[in-house]
Amino acid sequence: EPLYRKNDILVVSPKSKIRKNVRVVIKTKDGEVMVKELARQNAKEIEIKSINPKHENRIIPAQDISWMARVIWVSQ
């Protein structure tokens, strides 16, 4: 929330190119799943911007990410 809510359907594509400023779904190795906007990515870490103003931006070590996929469609 506030952009996505319970029962929204997000279609993601793990094969679509992920670029700066696109929305992504990320699952960390500890099981956390989040929808964010990619701010920056390199071999060591990714920086993500929160869509929800209640949450801060984060930097996550690349080794802590299980998978990341681009959001390509949303049904609300």
N, CA, C and O atoms as CSV, one atom per row, in Angstrom:
chain,resi,resn,atom,element,x,y,z
A,1,GLU,N,N,0.844,-1.175,0.000
A,1,GLU,CA,C,0.000,0.000,0.000
A,1,GLU,C,C,0.895,1.247,0.000
A,1,GLU,O,O,2.020,1.163,0.493
A,2,PRO,N,N,0.478,2.338,-0.499
A,2,PRO,CA,C,-0.851,2.725,-0.954
A,2,PRO,C,C,-1.100,2.389,-2.429
A,2,PRO,O,O,-2.249,2.401,-2.869
A,3,LEU,N,N,-0.058,2.092,-3.191
A,3,LEU,CA,C,-0.242,1.843,-4.621
A,3,LEU,C,C,-0.902,0.497,-4.881
A,3,LEU,O,O,-1.826,0.402,-5.689
A,4,TYR,N,N,-0.435,-0.541,-4.201
A,4,TYR,CA,C,-1.008,-1.878,-4.349
A,4,TYR,C,C,-1.696,-2.258,-3.048
A,4,TYR,O,O,-1.219,-1.945,-1.957
A,5,ARG,N,N,-2.840,-2.949,-3.188
A,5,ARG,CA,C,-3.614,-3.331,-2.010
A,5,ARG,C,C,-3.892,-4.825,-2.008
A,5,ARG,O,O,-3.645,-5.523,-2.991
A,6,LYS,N,N,-4.405,-5.295,-0.894
A,6,LYS,CA,C,-4.767,-6.699,-0.768
A,6,LYS,C,C,-5.692,-7.070,-1.928
A,6,LYS,O,O,-6.585,-6.305,-2.293
A,7,ASN,N,N,-5.472,-8.230,-2.490
A,7,ASN,CA,C,-6.229,-8.810,-3.608
A,7,ASN,C,C,-5.873,-8.237,-4.973
A,7,ASN,O,O,-6.432,-8.686,-5.974
A,8,ASP,N,N,-4.969,-7.266,-5.059
A,8,ASP,CA,C,-4.459,-6.850,-6.363
A,8,ASP,C,C,-3.652,-8.007,-6.933
A,8,ASP,O,O,-3.052,-8.785,-6.192
A,9,ILE,N,N,-3.643,-8.108,-8.237
A,9,ILE,CA,C,-2.862,-9.153,-8.896
A,9,ILE,C,C,-1.721,-8.488,-9.639
A,9,ILE,O,O,-1.939,-7.619,-10.482
A,10,LEU,N,N,-0.495,-8.903,-9.320
A,10,LEU,CA,C,0.688,-8.394,-9.994
A,10,LEU,C,C,1.261,-9.514,-10.848
A,10,LEU,O,O,1.468,-10.630,-10.372
A,11,VAL,N,N,1.511,-9.205,-12.099
A,11,VAL,CA,C,2.182,-10.148,-12.978
A,11,VAL,C,C,3.618,-9.669,-13.112
A,11,VAL,O,O,3.877,-8.514,-13.448
A,12,VAL,N,N,4.541,-10.577,-12.843
A,12,VAL,CA,C,5.954,-10.223,-12.910
A,12,VAL,C,C,6.657,-11.095,-13.937
A,12,VAL,O,O,6.203,-12.191,-14.263
A,13,SER,N,N,7.755,-10.595,-14.430
A,13,SER,CA,C,8.531,-11.333,-15.413
A,13,SER,C,C,9.995,-11.387,-14.972
A,13,SER,O,O,10.691,-10.372,-14.991
A,14,PRO,N,N,10.456,-12.570,-14.576
A,14,PRO,CA,C,11.862,-12.681,-14.176
A,14,PRO,C,C,12.828,-12.535,-15.350
A,14,PRO,O,O,14.024,-12.331,-15.142
A,15,LYS,N,N,12.322,-12.636,-16.581
A,15,LYS,CA,C,13.187,-12.536,-17.764
A,15,LYS,C,C,13.198,-11.142,-18.387
A,15,LYS,O,O,14.038,-10.857,-19.241
A,16,SER,N,N,12.275,-10.267,-17.973
A,16,SER,CA,C,12.259,-8.900,-18.505
A,16,SER,C,C,13.440,-8.112,-17.956
A,16,SER,O,O,13.856,-8.301,-16.813
A,17,LYS,N,N,13.963,-7.240,-18.781
A,17,LYS,CA,C,15.100,-6.423,-18.359
A,17,LYS,C,C,14.683,-5.508,-17.207
A,17,LYS,O,O,13.650,-4.841,-17.263
A,18,ILE,N,N,15.499,-5.494,-16.179
A,18,ILE,CA,C,15.240,-4.637,-15.019
A,18,ILE,C,C,16.162,-3.429,-15.126
A,18,ILE,O,O,17.387,-3.548,-15.125
A,19,ARG,N,N,15.528,-2.263,-15.219
A,19,ARG,CA,C,16.278,-1.016,-15.347
A,19,ARG,C,C,15.963,-0.107,-14.166
A,19,ARG,O,O,15.049,-0.365,-13.383
A,20,LYS,N,N,16.714,0.922,-14.063
A,20,LYS,CA,C,16.482,1.951,-13.055
A,20,LYS,C,C,15.062,2.507,-13.209
A,20,LYS,O,O,14.572,2.700,-14.322
A,21,ASN,N,N,14.419,2.758,-12.077
A,21,ASN,CA,C,13.087,3.365,-11.987
A,21,ASN,C,C,11.924,2.459,-12.401
A,21,ASN,O,O,10.808,2.948,-12.573
A,22,VAL,N,N,12.156,1.153,-12.566
A,22,VAL,CA,C,11.037,0.242,-12.819
A,22,VAL,C,C,10.635,-0.414,-11.500
A,22,VAL,O,O,11.444,-0.529,-10.579
A,23,ARG,N,N,9.381,-0.839,-11.422
A,23,ARG,CA,C,8.895,-1.509,-10.210
A,23,ARG,C,C,9.257,-2.985,-10.272
A,23,ARG,O,O,9.147,-3.635,-11.312
A,24,VAL,N,N,9.687,-3.485,-9.137
A,24,VAL,CA,C,10.116,-4.875,-9.047
A,24,VAL,C,C,9.537,-5.535,-7.798
A,24,VAL,O,O,9.216,-4.873,-6.811
A,25,VAL,N,N,9.414,-6.853,-7.872
A,25,VAL,CA,C,9.106,-7.651,-6.694
A,25,VAL,C,C,10.409,-8.343,-6.317
A,25,VAL,O,O,11.077,-8.943,-7.158
A,26,ILE,N,N,10.754,-8.248,-5.048
A,26,ILE,CA,C,12.001,-8.820,-4.548
A,26,ILE,C,C,11.677,-9.794,-3.432
A,26,ILE,O,O,10.850,-9.511,-2.565
A,27,LYS,N,N,12.339,-10.950,-3.461
A,27,LYS,CA,C,12.257,-11.880,-2.338
A,27,LYS,C,C,13.663,-12.064,-1.798
A,27,LYS,O,O,14.582,-12.439,-2.526
A,28,THR,N,N,13.816,-11.793,-0.511
A,28,THR,CA,C,15.126,-11.955,0.117
A,28,THR,C,C,15.294,-13.406,0.562
A,28,THR,O,O,14.322,-14.157,0.641
A,29,LYS,N,N,16.510,-13.783,0.845
A,29,LYS,CA,C,16.789,-15.155,1.288
A,29,LYS,C,C,16.162,-15.472,2.632
A,29,LYS,O,O,15.976,-16.644,2.959
A,30,ASP,N,N,15.829,-14.444,3.428
A,30,ASP,CA,C,15.154,-14.708,4.704
A,30,ASP,C,C,13.632,-14.721,4.559
A,30,ASP,O,O,12.917,-14.798,5.558
A,31,GLY,N,N,13.123,-14.646,3.299
A,31,GLY,CA,C,11.694,-14.805,3.043
A,31,GLY,C,C,10.882,-13.532,2.920
A,31,GLY,O,O,9.678,-13.599,2.672
A,32,GLU,N,N,11.500,-12.374,3.085
A,32,GLU,CA,C,10.776,-11.105,2.943
A,32,GLU,C,C,10.462,-10.863,1.464
A,32,GLU,O,O,11.334,-10.993,0.605
A,33,VAL,N,N,9.211,-10.511,1.181
A,33,VAL,CA,C,8.791,-10.186,-0.186
A,33,VAL,C,C,8.313,-8.741,-0.198
A,33,VAL,O,O,7.545,-8.330,0.672
A,34,MET,N,N,8.767,-7.974,-1.180
A,34,MET,CA,C,8.412,-6.555,-1.235
A,34,MET,C,C,8.305,-6.080,-2.674
A,34,MET,O,O,8.934,-6.630,-3.577
A,35,VAL,N,N,7.494,-5.050,-2.867
A,35,VAL,CA,C,7.376,-4.384,-4.165
A,35,VAL,C,C,7.989,-3.000,-3.992
A,35,VAL,O,O,7.559,-2.216,-3.146
A,36,LYS,N,N,8.985,-2.719,-4.794
A,36,LYS,CA,C,9.720,-1.455,-4.691
A,36,LYS,C,C,10.050,-0.947,-6.085
A,36,LYS,O,O,9.718,-1.580,-7.087
A,37,GLU,N,N,10.703,0.194,-6.134
A,37,GLU,CA,C,11.209,0.743,-7.386
A,37,GLU,C,C,12.730,0.663,-7.346
A,37,GLU,O,O,13.352,1.067,-6.363
A,38,LEU,N,N,13.320,0.149,-8.400
A,38,LEU,CA,C,14.767,0.005,-8.432
A,38,LEU,C,C,15.432,1.362,-8.639
A,38,LEU,O,O,15.155,2.055,-9.618
A,39,ALA,N,N,16.294,1.729,-7.728
A,39,ALA,CA,C,17.013,3.002,-7.825
A,39,ALA,C,C,18.397,2.804,-8.438
A,39,ALA,O,O,18.856,3.607,-9.250
A,40,ARG,N,N,19.055,1.702,-8.025
A,40,ARG,CA,C,20.432,1.462,-8.481
A,40,ARG,C,C,20.764,0.000,-8.253
A,40,ARG,O,O,20.291,-0.610,-7.294
A,41,GLN,N,N,21.580,-0.563,-9.135
A,41,GLN,CA,C,21.985,-1.955,-8.985
A,41,GLN,C,C,23.408,-2.124,-9.486
A,41,GLN,O,O,23.784,-1.598,-10.533
A,42,ASN,N,N,24.195,-2.872,-8.711
A,42,ASN,CA,C,25.518,-3.271,-9.173
A,42,ASN,C,C,25.772,-4.697,-8.698
A,42,ASN,O,O,24.866,-5.329,-8.155
A,43,ALA,N,N,26.948,-5.202,-8.883
A,43,ALA,CA,C,27.229,-6.600,-8.539
A,43,ALA,C,C,27.159,-6.870,-7.036
A,43,ALA,O,O,26.917,-8.006,-6.626
A,44,LYS,N,N,27.366,-5.852,-6.217
A,44,LYS,CA,C,27.416,-6.052,-4.768
A,44,LYS,C,C,26.106,-5.780,-4.051
A,44,LYS,O,O,25.835,-6.393,-3.019
A,45,GLU,N,N,25.270,-4.857,-4.583
A,45,GLU,CA,C,24.063,-4.461,-3.851
A,45,GLU,C,C,23.042,-3.846,-4.782
A,45,GLU,O,O,23.344,-3.466,-5.913
A,46,ILE,N,N,21.804,-3.757,-4.267
A,46,ILE,CA,C,20.777,-3.013,-4.976
A,46,ILE,C,C,20.225,-1.960,-4.027
A,46,ILE,O,O,20.133,-2.174,-2.818
A,47,GLU,N,N,19.866,-0.833,-4.592
A,47,GLU,CA,C,19.204,0.219,-3.825
A,47,GLU,C,C,17.785,0.308,-4.344
A,47,GLU,O,O,17.561,0.421,-5.549
A,48,ILE,N,N,16.824,0.255,-3.432
A,48,ILE,CA,C,15.423,0.290,-3.814
A,48,ILE,C,C,14.723,1.453,-3.141
A,48,ILE,O,O,15.000,1.797,-1.991
A,49,LYS,N,N,13.798,2.055,-3.897
A,49,LYS,CA,C,12.990,3.161,-3.378
A,49,LYS,C,C,11.634,2.616,-2.977
A,49,LYS,O,O,11.033,1.821,-3.700
A,50,SER,N,N,11.165,3.039,-1.844
A,50,SER,CA,C,9.868,2.599,-1.373
A,50,SER,C,C,8.759,3.335,-2.105
A,50,SER,O,O,8.842,4.542,-2.330
A,51,ILE,N,N,7.715,2.592,-2.475
A,51,ILE,CA,C,6.535,3.187,-3.088
A,51,ILE,C,C,5.654,3.805,-2.002
A,51,ILE,O,O,4.951,4.788,-2.238
A,52,ASN,N,N,5.704,3.219,-0.820
A,52,ASN,CA,C,4.926,3.682,0.328
A,52,ASN,C,C,5.770,4.679,1.123
A,52,ASN,O,O,6.853,4.317,1.584
A,53,PRO,N,N,5.317,5.911,1.298
A,53,PRO,CA,C,6.108,6.917,2.011
A,53,PRO,C,C,6.343,6.581,3.494
A,53,PRO,O,O,7.175,7.214,4.145
A,54,LYS,N,N,5.625,5.602,4.022
A,54,LYS,CA,C,5.829,5.191,5.415
A,54,LYS,C,C,7.101,4.365,5.583
A,54,LYS,O,O,7.588,4.188,6.700
A,55,HIS,N,N,7.636,3.862,4.475
A,55,HIS,CA,C,8.838,3.039,4.525
A,55,HIS,C,C,10.005,3.769,3.876
A,55,HIS,O,O,9.838,4.513,2.910
A,56,GLU,N,N,11.178,3.541,4.425
A,56,GLU,CA,C,12.377,4.191,3.901
A,56,GLU,C,C,12.958,3.408,2.731
A,56,GLU,O,O,12.660,2.228,2.543
A,57,ASN,N,N,13.787,4.083,1.958
A,57,ASN,CA,C,14.536,3.410,0.902
A,57,ASN,C,C,15.527,2.461,1.554
A,57,ASN,O,O,15.903,2.643,2.712
A,58,ARG,N,N,15.949,1.449,0.809
A,58,ARG,CA,C,16.859,0.459,1.373
A,58,ARG,C,C,17.971,0.111,0.407
A,58,ARG,O,O,17.841,0.249,-0.809
A,59,ILE,N,N,19.061,-0.342,0.981
A,59,ILE,CA,C,20.158,-0.929,0.212
A,59,ILE,C,C,20.286,-2.363,0.707
A,59,ILE,O,O,20.433,-2.606,1.905
A,60,ILE,N,N,20.229,-3.312,-0.227
A,60,ILE,CA,C,20.275,-4.725,0.123
A,60,ILE,C,C,21.473,-5.362,-0.574
A,60,ILE,O,O,21.641,-5.197,-1.783
A,61,PRO,N,N,22.306,-6.085,0.170
A,61,PRO,CA,C,23.412,-6.791,-0.484
A,61,PRO,C,C,22.863,-7.804,-1.496
A,61,PRO,O,O,21.888,-8.501,-1.214
A,62,ALA,N,N,23.484,-7.882,-2.657
A,62,ALA,CA,C,23.032,-8.797,-3.714
A,62,ALA,C,C,22.982,-10.234,-3.221
A,62,ALA,O,O,22.115,-10.999,-3.643
A,63,GLN,N,N,23.884,-10.610,-2.348
A,63,GLN,CA,C,23.920,-11.985,-1.834
A,63,GLN,C,C,22.709,-12.321,-0.970
A,63,GLN,O,O,22.438,-13.498,-0.727
A,64,ASP,N,N,21.977,-11.316,-0.502
A,64,ASP,CA,C,20.799,-11.536,0.335
A,64,ASP,C,C,19.501,-11.643,-0.468
A,64,ASP,O,O,18.432,-11.832,0.112
A,65,ILE,N,N,19.583,-11.524,-1.786
A,65,ILE,CA,C,18.386,-11.566,-2.626
A,65,ILE,C,C,18.234,-12.953,-3.236
A,65,ILE,O,O,19.140,-13.474,-3.887
A,66,SER,N,N,17.058,-13.535,-3.004
A,66,SER,CA,C,16.748,-14.844,-3.576
A,66,SER,C,C,16.371,-14.681,-5.049
A,66,SER,O,O,16.892,-15.387,-5.913
A,67,TRP,N,N,15.451,-13.735,-5.329
A,67,TRP,CA,C,15.095,-13.415,-6.710
A,67,TRP,C,C,14.488,-12.022,-6.796
A,67,TRP,O,O,14.021,-11.457,-5.807
A,68,MET,N,N,14.512,-11.485,-8.019
A,68,MET,CA,C,13.933,-10.179,-8.288
A,68,MET,C,C,13.314,-10.248,-9.684
A,68,MET,O,O,13.940,-10.758,-10.613
A,69,ALA,N,N,12.085,-9.736,-9.838
A,69,ALA,CA,C,11.408,-9.764,-11.123
A,69,ALA,C,C,10.699,-8.445,-11.372
A,69,ALA,O,O,10.217,-7.798,-10.442
A,70,ARG,N,N,10.641,-8.059,-12.620
A,70,ARG,CA,C,9.997,-6.797,-13.008
A,70,ARG,C,C,8.474,-6.940,-13.005
A,70,ARG,O,O,7.932,-7.941,-13.474
A,71,VAL,N,N,7.796,-5.924,-12.468
A,71,VAL,CA,C,6.335,-5.888,-12.527
A,71,VAL,C,C,5.960,-5.431,-13.934
A,71,VAL,O,O,6.355,-4.350,-14.373
A,72,ILE,N,N,5.190,-6.273,-14.639
A,72,ILE,CA,C,4.818,-5.903,-16.011
A,72,ILE,C,C,3.341,-5.615,-16.182
A,72,ILE,O,O,2.933,-5.061,-17.203
A,73,TRP,N,N,2.512,-5.992,-15.174
A,73,TRP,CA,C,1.072,-5.744,-15.289
A,73,TRP,C,C,0.449,-5.834,-13.908
A,73,TRP,O,O,0.879,-6.633,-13.076
A,74,VAL,N,N,-0.573,-5.009,-13.664
A,74,VAL,CA,C,-1.267,-5.008,-12.371
A,74,VAL,C,C,-2.762,-4.928,-12.624
A,74,VAL,O,O,-3.218,-4.130,-13.443
A,75,SER,N,N,-3.522,-5.755,-11.919
A,75,SER,CA,C,-4.983,-5.693,-11.949
A,75,SER,C,C,-5.456,-5.268,-10.582
A,75,SER,O,O,-5.180,-5.938,-9.586
A,76,GLN,N,N,-6.175,-4.149,-10.526
A,76,GLN,CA,C,-6.619,-3.643,-9.230
A,76,GLN,C,C,-8.110,-3.670,-9.125
A,76,GLN,O,O,-8.663,-3.278,-8.097
